[in-house]
């Protein structure tokens, strides 16, 4: 018998707008799923802010809970991910 251990995270990123104008806010959603069969520890979320936008301070949420002081361009820790677990990270930017 051979047991294979697999460590894999899949991230699906979407936004609430496909066309924007100056001054509008865009909300990004990142669904992070552990599709492997190992627990992932010390998971850090990092996502650069798109050029031509400004990060909205205080807009980061992890599973619906505000993460004051967190900034995706700098990165921040999220909870460990058990196999088949999902974490949702959202944040907003303003179009310059």
C-alpha positions in Angstrom: 0.0 0.0 0.0 1.3 3.4 -0.9 -0.3 6.5 0.6 0.3 9.7 -1.3 0.5 13.0 0.5 -0.5 16.0 -1.5 -0.2 19.7 -0.5 -2.1 21.9 -2.8 -3.9 25.3 -2.5 -6.1 26.7 -5.2 -7.0 30.4 -5.3 -9.9 31.8 -7.3 -9.9 35.6 -7.6 -12.9 37.6 -8.8 -14.0 41.3 -8.7 -17.5 42.8 -8.5 -16.9 45.0 -11.6 -15.6 44.4 -15.1 -15.7 48.1 -16.2 -14.8 50.9 -13.9 -14.5 54.7 -13.9 -12.3 57.0 -11.8 -13.4 57.2 -8.2 -15.3 53.9 -8.2 -14.5 51.2 -5.7 -13.7 47.6 -6.8 -14.2 44.7 -4.4 -11.9 41.7 -4.9 -12.8 38.3 -3.6 -10.2 35.5 -3.2 -11.4 32.1 -2.4 -8.5 30.0 -1.1 -9.1 26.2 -0.9 -6.9 23.4 0.3 -7.5 20.7 -2.3 -4.7 18.5 -0.9 -4.8 16.0 1.9 -2.4 17.8 4.2 -3.0 20.6 6.6 -1.4 23.8 5.5 0.1 25.9 8.3 1.6 29.3 8.4 -0.4 30.4 5.3 0.2 34.0 4.3 -2.1 35.9 1.9 -0.4 38.4 -0.4 -1.9 40.1 -3.4 -0.4 43.2 -5.1 -2.7 46.2 -5.5 -3.5 46.7 -9.3 -1.7 49.6 -10.9 -4.0 52.7 -11.2 -5.8 51.9 -8.0 -5.4 52.7 -4.3 -6.0 50.2 -1.5 -9.0 51.1 0.8 -7.6 50.9 4.4 -9.8 48.8 6.7 -11.5 47.0 3.8 -9.8 43.5 4.3 -12.2 40.8 5.5 -11.4 37.1 6.1 -14.5 35.0 6.2 -16.6 38.1 6.7 -14.5 39.4 9.7 -12.8 42.7 9.3 -9.0 42.5 9.6 -8.1 46.0 10.8 -4.6 47.0 9.7 -4.2 44.2 7.2 -2.9 45.1 3.7 -2.9 42.5 0.9 0.1 44.2 -0.8 2.2 43.7 2.3 0.7 40.3 3.2 -0.8 38.8 6.4 -1.3 35.5 8.0 -4.6 33.5 7.6 -5.8 30.5 9.6 -4.3 27.1 8.9 -6.1 25.3 6.1 -7.3 21.8 6.8 -7.8 19.5 3.8 -10.9 20.6 1.8 -11.2 23.8 3.9 -11.9 27.2 2.3 -11.1 30.7 3.4 -12.5 33.8 1.7 -10.5 37.0 1.7 -12.0 40.3 0.3 -10.6 43.8 0.0 -11.4 47.0 -1.9 -9.5 49.4 -4.0 -10.4 52.8 -5.4 -9.8 53.6 -9.1 -7.3 56.6 -9.4 
